[in-house]
Amino acid sequence: KAGVTQTPRYLIKTRGQQVTLSCSPISGHRSVSWYQQTPGQGLQFLFEYFSETQRNKGNFPGRFSGRQFSNSRSEMNVSTLELGDSALYLCASGTRGPYEQYFGPGTRLTVT
Amino acid sequence: GQQLNQSPQSMFIQEGEDVSMNCTSSSIFNTWLWYKQDPGEGPVLLIALYKAGELTSNGRLTAQFGITRKDSFLNISASIPSDVGIYFCAGSGTYKYIFGTGTRLKVLA
């Protein structure tokens, strides 16, 4: 089975711009979660989607949003980028509720 | 954001040594999981634990779900150079997934 894929792998944006990241889960997985990883804050939960509905949301500003499509693929959008948004953004998919999650390789976002 | 307390933060060990790390929380979790992350990659699931007191092995790795449901332990036996990386614990509850601060492992050949 193919693993979780994320595109693009690397991205450089300028402050104030917006960005959209994409995640394709493992086939059959209906739950997709997004995380932000930085050296200072570690792995922080952004939100989780299941069957196109957001089930849970972390403590991030409204500039961070996401959605899930009927084929379980998910996108994450960050508007009005700030320097502090530079991070590795990880997507994880799962099937057994929220218990087991399988991560993609991540998208490395650099905001200049 | 909320993180679980993981110790030690980092450790250097000799190849062939056994390694132990743990993870503690002030909250109860239904599931404990352990992941390993290599530089520039996403975390890889190593072991999942579903019941208090459960002891599960995956090759040279053994993990335990604490009786109080507030902690978990991971042991690596006979470490090898490819064990180097960052190990994360994660606690999972209803629609909630909290990660530990990570243990950075370096193995000296």
Backbone of each chain as ProteinMPNN parsed JSONL, in Angstrom:
{"seq_chain_A": "KAGVTQTPRYLIKTRGQQVTLSCSPISGHRSVSWYQQTPGQGLQFLFEYFSETQRNKGNFPGRFSGRQFSNSRSEMNVSTLELGDSALYLCASGTRGPYEQYFGPGTRLTVT", "coords_chain_A": {"N_chain_A": [[0.844, -1.187, 0.0], [0.512, 2.217, -0.812], [2.087, 4.923, 0.899], [1.338, 7.825, 2.955], [1.145, 10.747, 1.093], [2.586, 13.942, 0.48], [2.388, 17.144, -0.922], [3.629, 20.359, -1.926], [7.054, 19.188, -1.34], [8.888, 21.027, -0.48], [8.813, 24.532, 0.111], [8.965, 27.973, -0.496], [7.964, 31.028, 0.679], [6.775, 34.434, 0.787], [6.385, 36.835, 3.392], [3.044, 37.654, 4.208], [1.921, 36.486, 1.979], [-0.16, 33.735, 0.803], [-0.607, 30.182, 1.301], [-1.088, 26.876, 0.061], [-1.235, 23.574, 1.051], [-0.998, 20.106, 0.25], [-2.386, 16.859, 0.861], [-2.41, 13.407, 0.485], [-4.062, 10.699, 1.702], [-3.383, 7.357, 3.035], [-4.732, 4.717, 1.149], [-8.09, 4.016, 1.82], [-8.067, 5.116, 4.335], [-9.865, 7.342, 6.331], [-9.563, 9.374, 8.07], [-7.813, 12.366, 8.466], [-5.156, 14.213, 9.677], [-3.511, 17.253, 10.576], [-0.337, 18.655, 11.375], [1.915, 20.965, 12.894], [5.36, 21.324, 12.975], [8.007, 22.552, 14.797], [11.303, 23.514, 15.898], [11.209, 24.756, 18.386], [8.599, 24.479, 19.464], [7.848, 21.881, 19.045], [5.804, 19.093, 18.03], [2.76, 20.159, 17.016], [-0.721, 19.972, 17.134], [-2.922, 20.711, 14.519], [-5.487, 20.406, 13.083], [-8.125, 17.97, 12.589], [-9.676, 15.942, 10.16], [-12.512, 14.065, 9.198], [-14.261, 12.114, 7.019], [-14.868, 14.407, 5.453], [-15.53, 16.288, 7.363], [-14.606, 18.584, 9.874], [-13.29, 17.389, 12.787], [-11.882, 18.017, 15.04], [-9.923, 20.619, 16.474], [-6.908, 22.386, 16.845], [-5.071, 24.836, 18.827], [-4.702, 27.177, 17.012], [-4.427, 30.222, 15.093], [-7.103, 31.722, 13.113], [-6.063, 32.001, 10.599], [-5.106, 29.668, 9.725], [-6.424, 27.053, 7.998], [-8.407, 24.299, 6.796], [-9.449, 21.591, 4.647], [-11.337, 18.729, 3.598], [-11.706, 16.407, 1.008], [-14.12, 14.422, -0.884], [-12.793, 12.132, -1.612], [-11.115, 11.702, 0.451], [-8.709, 13.04, 0.336], [-6.8, 15.844, 1.474], [-6.48, 19.344, 2.074], [-4.498, 22.025, 3.3], [-4.56, 25.363, 4.27], [-2.794, 28.378, 4.645], [-3.163, 31.667, 5.397], [-2.049, 35.059, 4.867], [0.815, 34.918, 5.548], [3.243, 34.607, 8.162], [6.525, 35.201, 9.555], [6.949, 33.405, 11.609], [5.532, 31.209, 10.845], [7.085, 29.499, 9.515], [7.995, 26.212, 9.191], [7.896, 22.608, 9.552], [5.309, 20.99, 8.036], [3.156, 18.506, 8.758], [1.232, 15.784, 7.656], [-1.116, 13.346, 8.634], [-2.615, 10.164, 8.341], [-5.333, 7.966, 9.229], [-7.183, 5.034, 10.264], [-8.347, 3.648, 12.326], [-10.253, 5.15, 14.135], [-8.993, 7.908, 15.899], [-6.687, 6.735, 16.757], [-4.345, 5.203, 15.687], [-1.972, 6.713, 13.735], [-0.536, 7.514, 10.619], [2.204, 8.999, 9.212], [2.973, 11.416, 6.666], [5.781, 12.553, 4.618], [6.04, 15.235, 5.032], [5.828, 18.824, 4.5], [8.136, 21.246, 3.969], [8.012, 24.441, 4.917], [9.158, 27.631, 4.286], [9.179, 30.906, 5.318], [9.894, 34.064, 4.183]], "CA_chain_A": [[0.0, 0.0, 0.0], [1.265, 3.453, -0.84], [1.988, 5.677, 2.131], [0.782, 9.176, 2.89], [1.967, 11.62, 0.27], [2.367, 15.367, 0.677], [2.986, 18.01, -1.929], [4.991, 20.051, -2.338], [7.925, 18.836, -0.221], [9.549, 22.252, -0.029], [8.111, 25.723, -0.343], [9.451, 29.243, 0.04], [6.971, 32.081, 0.465], [7.081, 35.731, 1.382], [5.424, 37.322, 4.385], [1.826, 38.235, 3.659], [1.329, 35.612, 0.962], [-0.875, 32.577, 1.338], [-0.067, 28.929, 0.79], [-1.949, 25.688, 0.171], [-0.494, 22.316, 1.088], [-1.882, 19.005, -0.099], [-2.097, 15.577, 1.494], [-3.201, 12.248, 0.033], [-3.909, 9.679, 2.751], [-3.294, 5.953, 2.647], [-6.001, 4.26, 0.614], [-8.981, 3.439, 2.827], [-8.067, 5.938, 5.544], [-10.801, 8.447, 6.226], [-9.168, 10.433, 8.996], [-6.587, 13.076, 8.102], [-4.793, 15.245, 10.64], [-2.392, 18.123, 10.213], [0.496, 19.08, 12.482], [3.026, 21.873, 12.643], [6.523, 20.946, 13.774], [9.1, 23.522, 14.869], [12.267, 23.13, 16.951], [10.853, 25.302, 19.696], [7.285, 24.057, 19.952], [7.618, 20.453, 18.824], [4.682, 18.714, 17.162], [1.523, 20.773, 17.482], [-1.891, 19.549, 16.369], [-3.662, 21.789, 13.865], [-6.884, 19.967, 12.972], [-8.37, 16.631, 12.069], [-10.864, 15.785, 9.341], [-13.013, 12.712, 9.003], [-15.399, 12.157, 6.101], [-15.071, 15.796, 5.008], [-15.929, 17.141, 8.477], [-13.567, 18.849, 10.854], [-13.715, 16.799, 14.058], [-11.151, 18.587, 16.159], [-9.081, 21.728, 16.038], [-5.939, 22.813, 17.84], [-5.083, 26.255, 19.185], [-4.035, 27.991, 16.006], [-5.308, 31.313, 14.636], [-7.984, 31.442, 11.985], [-5.322, 32.027, 9.32], [-4.873, 28.265, 9.377], [-7.687, 26.389, 7.697], [-8.24, 23.084, 6.025], [-10.659, 20.938, 4.166], [-11.146, 17.359, 3.129], [-12.562, 16.111, -0.135], [-14.853, 13.156, -0.788], [-11.851, 11.009, -1.769], [-10.306, 11.775, 1.677], [-7.568, 13.936, 0.182], [-7.002, 17.026, 2.293], [-5.638, 20.509, 1.853], [-4.362, 22.97, 4.389], [-4.264, 26.694, 3.764], [-2.379, 29.394, 5.608], [-3.249, 32.98, 4.762], [-1.25, 36.136, 5.459], [1.932, 34.231, 6.184], [4.158, 35.311, 9.054], [7.819, 34.532, 9.65], [6.802, 32.32, 12.576], [4.848, 30.05, 10.242], [8.11, 28.607, 8.962], [7.91, 24.956, 9.935], [7.584, 21.388, 8.814], [3.891, 20.686, 8.179], [2.98, 17.071, 8.599], [-0.114, 15.247, 7.515], [-1.182, 11.955, 9.076], [-3.922, 9.541, 8.089], [-5.616, 6.828, 10.095], [-8.456, 4.378, 10.04], [-8.953, 3.202, 13.574], [-10.532, 6.362, 14.888], [-7.819, 8.764, 15.945], [-5.657, 6.074, 17.528], [-3.1, 4.995, 14.946], [-1.796, 7.656, 12.651], [0.617, 7.274, 9.767], [2.594, 10.318, 8.752], [3.648, 11.67, 5.409], [7.138, 13.081, 4.782], [5.978, 16.641, 5.426], [6.154, 19.945, 3.619], [8.977, 22.223, 4.67], [7.636, 25.794, 4.506], [10.026, 28.709, 4.747], [8.601, 32.221, 5.062], [10.969, 35.076, 4.24]], "C_chain_A": [[0.878, 1.235, 0.0], [1.041, 4.202, 0.459], [1.311, 7.011, 1.923], [1.717, 10.032, 2.03], [1.589, 13.067, 0.511], [3.072, 16.139, -0.429], [2.7, 19.467, -1.622], [5.835, 19.643, -1.12], [8.605, 20.059, 0.373], [8.858, 23.453, -0.666], [8.74, 26.945, 0.305], [8.44, 30.317, -0.331], [7.426, 33.348, 1.163], [6.0, 36.097, 2.386], [4.221, 37.967, 3.713], [1.161, 37.38, 2.589], [0.497, 34.52, 1.631], [-0.327, 31.316, 0.677], [-1.095, 27.808, 0.987], [-1.087, 24.445, 0.077], [-1.479, 21.162, 0.875], [-1.422, 17.7, 0.543], [-3.014, 14.498, 0.915], [-2.999, 11.121, 1.034], [-3.692, 8.288, 2.169], [-4.687, 5.505, 2.199], [-6.843, 3.576, 1.694], [-9.022, 4.225, 4.13], [-8.985, 7.134, 5.354], [-10.468, 9.61, 7.153], [-7.85, 11.04, 8.526], [-6.365, 14.184, 9.125], [-3.593, 16.023, 10.138], [-1.673, 18.578, 11.477], [1.532, 20.08, 11.995], [4.179, 21.447, 13.544], [7.602, 21.998, 13.661], [10.046, 23.087, 15.97], [11.825, 23.595, 18.33], [9.591, 24.745, 20.291], [6.989, 22.584, 19.728], [6.47, 20.231, 17.853], [3.384, 19.262, 17.738], [0.383, 20.414, 16.536], [-2.62, 20.769, 15.808], [-5.15, 21.465, 13.782], [-6.956, 18.566, 12.402], [-9.68, 16.622, 11.289], [-11.223, 14.318, 9.214], [-14.256, 12.811, 8.144], [-15.831, 13.588, 5.81], [-15.495, 16.747, 6.118], [-14.761, 17.348, 9.432], [-14.034, 18.353, 12.215], [-13.066, 17.469, 15.253], [-10.211, 19.652, 15.634], [-8.153, 22.09, 17.181], [-6.012, 24.315, 18.053], [-4.249, 27.078, 18.221], [-4.992, 29.084, 15.541], [-6.095, 30.915, 13.396], [-7.304, 31.503, 10.634], [-5.052, 30.621, 8.821], [-6.228, 27.596, 9.157], [-7.426, 25.144, 6.873], [-9.553, 22.608, 5.458], [-10.317, 19.533, 3.716], [-12.154, 17.088, 2.029], [-13.184, 14.723, 0.005], [-13.946, 11.941, -0.965], [-10.853, 10.959, -0.613], [-9.041, 12.617, 1.539], [-7.855, 15.226, 0.953], [-6.046, 18.135, 1.859], [-5.623, 21.36, 3.102], [-3.952, 24.315, 3.802], [-3.812, 27.597, 4.911], [-2.408, 30.73, 4.884], [-2.372, 33.97, 5.523], [-0.069, 35.566, 6.254], [2.789, 35.168, 7.035], [5.459, 34.512, 9.133], [7.73, 33.302, 10.561], [6.073, 31.098, 12.039], [5.834, 29.102, 9.575], [8.182, 27.35, 9.82], [7.82, 23.787, 8.977], [6.115, 21.069, 9.078], [3.669, 19.231, 7.807], [1.504, 16.717, 8.521], [-0.067, 13.789, 7.958], [-2.562, 11.403, 8.764], [-4.094, 8.318, 8.978], [-6.961, 6.234, 9.775], [-9.141, 3.965, 11.326], [-9.203, 4.413, 14.449], [-9.336, 7.272, 14.815], [-6.617, 8.044, 16.533], [-4.347, 5.903, 16.795], [-3.038, 5.962, 13.789], [-0.493, 7.37, 11.924], [0.946, 8.582, 9.063], [3.172, 10.311, 7.345], [5.02, 12.271, 5.678], [7.174, 14.553, 5.185], [6.269, 17.603, 4.29], [6.942, 20.945, 4.434], [8.65, 23.6, 4.107], [8.602, 26.795, 5.123], [9.387, 30.031, 4.339], [9.692, 33.274, 5.232], [10.388, 36.489, 4.253]], "O_chain_A": [[1.872, 1.299, 0.724], [-0.035, 4.138, 1.053], [0.776, 7.293, 0.851], [2.932, 10.031, 2.228], [0.419, 13.387, 0.721], [4.198, 15.824, -0.814], [1.629, 19.785, -1.106], [5.366, 19.746, 0.013], [8.864, 20.119, 1.575], [8.39, 23.404, -1.803], [9.013, 26.953, 1.505], [8.102, 30.494, -1.501], [8.326, 33.338, 2.002], [4.841, 35.71, 2.237], [4.368, 38.735, 2.763], [-0.031, 37.532, 2.323], [0.46, 34.403, 2.855], [0.327, 31.375, -0.364], [-1.861, 27.805, 1.95], [-0.305, 24.286, -0.86], [-2.642, 21.241, 1.271], [-0.228, 17.471, 0.74], [-4.233, 14.661, 0.865], [-1.88, 10.637, 1.199], [-3.806, 8.079, 0.961], [-5.692, 5.876, 2.805], [-6.37, 2.676, 2.389], [-9.922, 4.021, 4.945], [-8.9, 7.848, 4.355], [-11.03, 10.698, 7.027], [-6.894, 10.324, 8.226], [-7.259, 14.984, 9.403], [-2.772, 15.513, 9.376], [-2.294, 18.849, 12.504], [1.966, 20.045, 10.844], [3.99, 21.234, 14.742], [8.065, 22.307, 12.562], [9.643, 22.366, 16.884], [12.045, 22.904, 19.325], [9.511, 24.554, 21.505], [5.96, 22.091, 20.19], [6.198, 21.054, 16.979], [2.965, 18.868, 18.826], [0.499, 20.532, 15.316], [-2.897, 21.729, 16.526], [-5.975, 22.178, 14.352], [-6.001, 18.05, 11.821], [-10.669, 17.223, 11.71], [-10.355, 13.448, 9.134], [-15.203, 13.514, 8.498], [-17.01, 13.929, 5.909], [-15.793, 17.909, 5.842], [-14.027, 16.414, 9.754], [-15.041, 18.824, 12.742], [-13.63, 17.489, 16.347], [-9.759, 19.593, 14.49], [-8.557, 22.101, 18.343], [-6.901, 24.985, 17.529], [-3.204, 27.613, 18.592], [-6.21, 28.911, 15.582], [-5.798, 29.923, 12.731], [-7.888, 31.105, 9.626], [-4.799, 30.411, 7.635], [-7.073, 27.586, 10.052], [-6.34, 24.969, 6.321], [-10.62, 23.149, 5.751], [-9.155, 19.199, 3.486], [-13.313, 17.493, 2.117], [-12.822, 13.953, 0.894], [-14.284, 10.844, -0.521], [-9.852, 10.248, -0.692], [-8.369, 12.878, 2.537], [-9.006, 15.647, 1.069], [-4.956, 17.881, 1.347], [-6.593, 21.413, 3.858], [-3.087, 24.378, 2.929], [-4.383, 27.575, 6.002], [-1.743, 30.897, 3.862], [-2.005, 33.74, 6.675], [0.016, 35.723, 7.472], [3.025, 36.327, 6.694], [5.496, 33.32, 8.825], [8.369, 32.282, 10.3], [6.007, 30.067, 12.708], [5.453, 28.022, 9.122], [8.404, 27.423, 11.029], [7.688, 23.954, 7.765], [5.72, 20.896, 10.231], [3.959, 18.798, 6.692], [0.661, 17.277, 9.222], [0.904, 13.083, 7.689], [-3.564, 12.103, 8.908], [-3.118, 7.713, 9.42], [-7.783, 6.851, 9.098], [-10.369, 3.937, 11.405], [-8.456, 4.675, 15.391], [-8.72, 7.395, 13.757], [-5.6, 8.688, 16.791], [-3.324, 6.416, 17.248], [-3.948, 6.019, 12.962], [0.519, 7.03, 12.537], [0.098, 9.191, 8.41], [3.774, 9.333, 6.901], [5.389, 12.478, 6.834], [8.207, 15.059, 5.625], [6.865, 17.248, 3.273], [6.475, 21.433, 5.463], [8.97, 23.896, 2.956], [8.83, 26.796, 6.333], [9.089, 30.251, 3.165], [10.329, 33.366, 6.282], [11.138, 37.464, 4.299]]}, "seq_chain_B": "GQQLNQSPQSMFIQEGEDVSMNCTSSSIFNTWLWYKQDPGEGPVLLIALYKAGELTSNGRLTAQFGITRKDSFLNISASIPSDVGIYFCAGSGTYKYIFGTGTRLKVLA", "coords_chain_B": {"N_chain_B": [[1.408, 25.16, 23.015], [-0.075, 22.062, 24.165], [2.043, 19.518, 25.442], [3.421, 16.31, 26.041], [5.436, 15.177, 28.784], [8.621, 14.078, 28.206], [11.33, 11.933, 28.8], [14.747, 10.75, 28.767], [15.799, 14.021, 27.486], [17.789, 13.908, 25.581], [20.214, 11.491, 24.551], [23.355, 9.855, 24.556], [24.617, 6.843, 23.501], [26.467, 3.756, 23.599], [26.973, 1.525, 20.888], [25.14, -1.453, 21.002], [24.272, -1.226, 23.582], [21.481, -1.115, 25.893], [18.501, 0.876, 25.805], [16.411, 3.153, 27.517], [13.426, 5.014, 27.753], [10.957, 7.412, 28.789], [7.554, 8.579, 29.141], [5.364, 10.965, 30.375], [2.205, 12.112, 31.656], [-0.287, 14.482, 32.693], [-2.807, 13.887, 32.183], [-5.212, 11.307, 31.467], [-4.93, 8.757, 29.041], [-6.377, 6.889, 26.318], [-4.959, 5.443, 24.56], [-1.558, 4.741, 23.91], [1.227, 5.688, 21.965], [4.239, 5.119, 20.13], [6.686, 6.767, 18.23], [9.216, 7.131, 15.691], [11.42, 9.506, 14.362], [13.253, 10.425, 11.589], [15.781, 12.7, 10.383], [14.348, 15.307, 8.458], [12.158, 13.84, 7.684], [8.831, 12.39, 8.082], [7.316, 11.305, 11.212], [7.523, 7.831, 12.095], [5.405, 5.2, 12.853], [6.006, 3.098, 15.569], [5.166, 1.438, 17.743], [1.97, 0.637, 19.098], [-0.188, 0.972, 21.862], [-2.926, -0.271, 23.66], [-4.176, -0.854, 26.046], [-4.244, -0.456, 29.569], [-1.366, -1.4, 31.338], [-0.497, -3.045, 29.347], [2.035, -4.743, 27.542], [4.101, -4.558, 24.852], [5.934, -5.785, 22.066], [8.201, -5.043, 19.377], [10.263, -6.326, 17.434], [13.432, -5.367, 18.438], [12.384, -3.503, 20.088], [10.471, -2.611, 22.92], [7.503, -1.718, 24.502], [5.511, -0.21, 27.07], [2.289, 0.294, 28.444], [1.38, 2.376, 30.92], [0.046, 1.524, 34.17], [-1.504, 3.469, 35.437], [-2.452, 4.823, 33.303], [-1.369, 7.165, 32.636], [1.196, 7.241, 31.799], [3.98, 5.992, 29.816], [6.42, 3.651, 28.593], [9.425, 3.1, 26.745], [11.637, 0.731, 25.561], [14.74, -0.022, 24.053], [16.564, -2.61, 22.895], [19.968, -3.755, 22.684], [21.223, -1.663, 20.999], [21.721, -0.254, 17.711], [23.545, 1.499, 15.104], [21.61, 2.583, 13.3], [19.496, 3.169, 14.884], [19.559, 5.748, 15.619], [18.008, 8.908, 15.989], [14.953, 10.79, 16.529], [12.755, 10.066, 19.076], [9.363, 9.909, 19.668], [6.696, 10.013, 21.965], [3.151, 9.533, 22.039], [-0.024, 10.429, 23.184], [-3.337, 9.346, 23.01], [-6.725, 10.274, 22.867], [-10.267, 10.723, 22.82], [-10.688, 12.021, 19.757], [-8.336, 13.382, 20.192], [-4.926, 14.057, 20.193], [-1.878, 14.01, 21.498], [1.502, 14.922, 21.514], [4.744, 13.937, 22.788], [7.695, 15.651, 24.004], [9.927, 14.644, 22.83], [12.757, 12.431, 22.475], [16.061, 12.567, 21.801], [18.148, 10.39, 20.245], [21.433, 9.247, 20.104], [23.744, 7.11, 18.729], [26.792, 5.676, 19.395], [29.245, 4.216, 17.495]], "CA_chain_B": [[0.508, 24.036, 22.935], [0.146, 21.011, 25.141], [2.961, 18.451, 25.094], [3.686, 15.364, 27.107], [6.806, 15.23, 29.262], [9.373, 12.912, 27.765], [12.707, 11.975, 29.297], [15.538, 11.982, 28.769], [15.672, 14.838, 26.274], [18.724, 13.352, 24.617], [21.146, 10.539, 25.136], [24.389, 9.232, 23.75], [24.886, 5.499, 24.014], [27.357, 2.918, 22.792], [26.315, 0.453, 20.132], [24.982, -2.676, 21.775], [23.646, -0.941, 24.871], [20.029, -0.997, 25.946], [18.038, 2.254, 25.988], [15.075, 3.306, 28.094], [12.896, 6.37, 27.783], [9.572, 7.37, 29.241], [6.673, 9.672, 28.786], [4.365, 11.115, 31.427], [1.151, 13.074, 31.383], [-1.208, 14.754, 33.798], [-4.111, 13.406, 31.722], [-5.341, 9.886, 31.123], [-5.132, 8.491, 27.621], [-6.888, 5.568, 25.965], [-3.961, 4.778, 23.714], [-0.219, 5.344, 23.864], [1.934, 5.294, 20.757], [5.631, 5.546, 20.025], [7.111, 7.054, 16.869], [10.611, 7.519, 15.46], [11.53, 10.451, 13.263], [14.579, 10.68, 11.042], [15.868, 14.087, 9.905], [13.699, 15.647, 7.21], [11.076, 12.907, 7.369], [7.75, 12.346, 9.051], [7.427, 10.244, 12.216], [7.093, 6.495, 11.708], [4.811, 4.497, 13.987], [6.767, 1.925, 16.011], [4.351, 0.573, 18.605], [0.729, 1.202, 19.626], [-0.626, 0.284, 23.074], [-4.348, 0.043, 23.782], [-4.759, -1.232, 27.333], [-3.379, -0.21, 30.718], [-0.575, -2.563, 31.723], [-0.089, -3.806, 28.16], [3.448, -4.763, 27.172], [4.137, -4.964, 23.437], [7.263, -5.755, 21.465], [8.334, -4.951, 17.928], [11.696, -6.564, 17.26], [14.227, -5.01, 19.622], [11.661, -2.475, 20.836], [9.407, -3.041, 23.83], [6.842, -0.573, 25.108], [4.492, -0.549, 28.054], [1.229, 1.245, 28.765], [1.374, 2.432, 32.367], [-1.167, 1.126, 34.874], [-2.308, 4.66, 35.733], [-2.841, 5.357, 31.994], [-0.775, 8.492, 32.49], [2.581, 7.165, 31.37], [4.375, 4.884, 28.955], [7.862, 3.448, 28.553], [9.94, 2.443, 25.556], [12.978, 0.179, 25.698], [15.384, -0.52, 22.854], [17.649, -3.493, 23.319], [21.107, -3.958, 21.78], [21.104, -0.582, 20.016], [22.569, -0.25, 16.523], [23.665, 2.874, 14.602], [20.404, 3.075, 12.627], [18.489, 3.569, 15.883], [19.678, 7.18, 15.839], [16.832, 9.668, 15.56], [14.161, 11.348, 17.628], [11.644, 9.2, 19.449], [8.236, 10.639, 20.242], [5.522, 9.316, 22.451], [1.908, 10.254, 21.783], [-1.199, 9.941, 23.892], [-4.525, 9.557, 22.196], [-8.034, 10.134, 23.473], [-11.312, 10.982, 21.836], [-10.342, 13.094, 18.819], [-7.247, 14.174, 20.738], [-3.649, 13.402, 19.94], [-0.856, 14.884, 22.059], [2.846, 14.37, 21.373], [5.774, 14.254, 23.756], [8.718, 16.608, 23.59], [10.921, 13.915, 22.042], [14.057, 12.003, 22.999], [17.021, 12.467, 20.704], [19.069, 9.285, 20.525], [22.64, 9.172, 19.279], [24.433, 5.854, 18.99], [28.209, 5.725, 19.058], [29.663, 2.888, 17.022]], "C_chain_B": [[0.878, 22.955, 23.933], [1.108, 19.96, 24.611], [3.119, 17.545, 26.302], [5.151, 15.471, 27.521], [7.545, 13.948, 28.928], [10.795, 13.028, 28.291], [13.422, 10.673, 28.968], [15.324, 12.771, 27.484], [16.584, 14.317, 25.18], [19.646, 12.377, 25.333], [22.125, 10.006, 24.096], [24.614, 7.84, 24.337], [25.841, 4.78, 23.068], [26.529, 1.859, 22.058], [26.276, -0.814, 20.991], [24.327, -2.476, 23.131], [22.135, -0.93, 24.746], [19.661, 0.449, 26.282], [16.651, 2.243, 26.604], [14.668, 4.767, 28.077], [11.45, 6.297, 28.245], [8.843, 8.656, 28.937], [5.59, 9.771, 29.858], [3.391, 12.235, 31.092], [0.341, 13.329, 32.642], [-2.608, 14.258, 33.444], [-4.053, 11.91, 31.444], [-5.561, 9.752, 29.626], [-5.645, 7.077, 27.405], [-5.865, 4.749, 25.203], [-2.637, 5.511, 23.848], [0.482, 4.82, 22.615], [3.362, 5.818, 20.809], [6.019, 5.661, 18.554], [8.609, 7.333, 16.852], [10.648, 8.433, 14.251], [12.984, 10.629, 12.871], [14.603, 12.094, 10.491], [15.19, 14.287, 8.555], [12.554, 14.743, 6.808], [9.966, 13.006, 8.394], [7.969, 11.232, 10.049], [6.886, 8.921, 11.678], [6.582, 5.77, 12.948], [5.6, 3.228, 14.288], [5.868, 0.936, 16.732], [3.11, 1.344, 19.046], [0.265, 0.334, 20.791], [-2.052, 0.716, 23.385], [-4.945, -0.214, 25.15], [-3.756, -0.984, 28.446], [-2.682, -1.501, 31.125], [-0.036, -3.359, 30.539], [1.399, -3.647, 27.89], [3.525, -5.315, 25.759], [5.533, -4.827, 22.88], [7.169, -5.668, 19.948], [9.824, -5.091, 17.646], [12.449, -6.269, 18.537], [13.543, -3.952, 20.492], [10.574, -3.104, 21.691], [8.82, -1.805, 24.474], [5.775, -1.045, 26.071], [3.547, 0.623, 28.284], [1.113, 1.241, 30.294], [0.021, 2.109, 32.989], [-2.084, 2.321, 35.141], [-2.89, 5.288, 34.471], [-2.289, 6.758, 31.758], [0.685, 8.431, 32.06], [2.828, 5.94, 30.486], [5.895, 4.839, 28.89], [8.243, 2.752, 27.253], [11.363, 1.976, 25.851], [13.468, -0.3, 24.338], [16.552, -1.384, 23.31], [18.726, -3.571, 22.232], [21.113, -2.932, 20.651], [22.128, -0.718, 18.894], [22.592, 1.163, 15.965], [22.395, 3.424, 13.953], [19.278, 3.404, 13.602], [18.536, 5.075, 16.134], [18.46, 7.895, 15.277], [16.137, 10.259, 16.767], [12.958, 10.445, 17.847], [10.577, 10.037, 20.146], [7.217, 9.66, 20.803], [4.308, 10.15, 22.061], [0.804, 9.601, 22.58], [-2.422, 10.288, 23.084], [-5.781, 9.327, 23.009], [-9.07, 10.405, 22.408], [-10.968, 12.219, 21.024], [-9.199, 13.957, 19.334], [-5.95, 13.393, 20.579], [-2.574, 14.359, 20.403], [0.5, 14.198, 21.987], [3.748, 14.773, 22.524], [6.796, 15.2, 23.149], [9.853, 15.956, 22.825], [12.176, 13.555, 22.817], [14.98, 11.798, 21.813], [18.063, 11.43, 21.066], [20.235, 9.316, 19.55], [23.399, 7.928, 19.69], [25.863, 5.949, 18.5], [28.666, 4.318, 18.689], [30.879, 2.377, 17.776]], "O_chain_B": [[1.985, 22.929, 24.471], [1.004, 19.552, 23.454], [2.966, 17.978, 27.444], [6.007, 15.815, 26.706], [7.131, 12.859, 29.329], [11.396, 14.101, 28.235], [12.795, 9.617, 28.894], [14.748, 12.268, 26.52], [16.214, 14.283, 24.006], [19.829, 12.436, 26.549], [21.779, 9.748, 22.944], [24.782, 7.694, 25.548], [25.996, 5.149, 21.904], [25.517, 1.376, 22.565], [27.267, -1.185, 21.62], [23.879, -3.435, 23.759], [21.58, -0.762, 23.66], [20.413, 1.152, 26.957], [15.814, 1.413, 26.25], [15.478, 5.651, 28.356], [10.795, 5.262, 28.115], [9.426, 9.664, 28.538], [4.968, 8.767, 30.208], [3.708, 13.167, 30.353], [0.292, 12.492, 33.544], [-3.49, 14.213, 34.301], [-2.987, 11.337, 31.218], [-6.289, 10.538, 29.02], [-5.383, 6.18, 28.206], [-5.903, 3.519, 25.204], [-2.595, 6.741, 23.896], [0.344, 3.65, 22.258], [3.648, 6.828, 21.451], [5.725, 4.782, 17.745], [9.194, 7.72, 17.864], [9.994, 8.174, 13.241], [13.836, 10.941, 13.703], [13.551, 12.641, 10.162], [15.428, 13.526, 7.617], [12.029, 14.865, 5.701], [10.129, 13.625, 9.446], [8.727, 10.302, 9.775], [5.924, 8.891, 10.911], [7.259, 5.737, 13.976], [5.836, 2.398, 13.411], [5.81, -0.244, 16.386], [3.176, 2.539, 19.332], [0.317, -0.894, 20.717], [-2.364, 1.907, 23.38], [-6.091, 0.158, 25.405], [-2.566, -1.262, 28.295], [-3.309, -2.553, 31.242], [0.793, -4.252, 30.717], [1.949, -2.551, 27.999], [3.062, -6.426, 25.501], [6.238, -3.865, 23.182], [6.217, -6.139, 19.327], [10.557, -4.102, 17.623], [12.158, -6.838, 19.589], [14.083, -3.558, 21.526], [9.854, -4.002, 21.254], [9.556, -0.936, 24.942], [5.207, -2.126, 25.918], [3.959, 1.783, 28.313], [0.784, 0.216, 30.889], [-1.024, 2.387, 32.401], [-3.306, 2.192, 35.075], [-3.729, 6.185, 34.556], [-2.68, 7.447, 30.815], [1.343, 9.467, 31.965], [2.025, 5.01, 30.418], [6.571, 5.846, 29.102], [7.494, 1.928, 26.728], [12.189, 2.748, 26.337], [12.719, -0.902, 23.569], [17.428, -0.916, 24.038], [18.442, -3.47, 21.038], [21.02, -3.296, 19.479], [23.235, -1.219, 19.089], [21.729, 1.965, 16.321], [22.131, 4.622, 14.051], [18.217, 3.869, 13.185], [17.648, 5.62, 16.79], [17.945, 7.531, 14.22], [16.661, 10.235, 17.881], [12.238, 10.108, 16.908], [10.861, 10.774, 21.09], [6.917, 8.627, 20.204], [4.433, 11.343, 21.783], [0.705, 8.375, 22.644], [-2.534, 11.386, 22.539], [-5.904, 8.342, 23.737], [-8.776, 10.324, 21.216], [-10.96, 13.333, 21.548], [-9.089, 15.126, 18.966], [-5.914, 12.186, 20.816], [-2.366, 15.404, 19.787], [0.633, 13.031, 22.356], [3.549, 15.811, 23.155], [6.767, 15.506, 21.957], [10.667, 16.657, 22.224], [12.602, 14.291, 23.708], [14.722, 10.972, 20.938], [18.772, 11.564, 22.063], [20.051, 9.399, 18.336], [23.665, 7.719, 20.873], [26.116, 6.262, 17.337], [28.502, 3.367, 19.453], [31.358, 1.277, 17.502]]}, "name": "protein", "num_of_chains": 2, "seq": "KAGVTQTPRYLIKTRGQQVTLSCSPISGHRSVSWYQQTPGQGLQFLFEYFSETQRNKGNFPGRFSGRQFSNSRSEMNVSTLELGDSALYLCASGTRGPYEQYFGPGTRLTVTGQQLNQSPQSMFIQEGEDVSMNCTSSSIFNTWLWYKQDPGEGPVLLIALYKAGELTSNGRLTAQFGITRKDSFLNISASIPSDVGIYFCAGSGTYKYIFGTGTRLKVLA"}
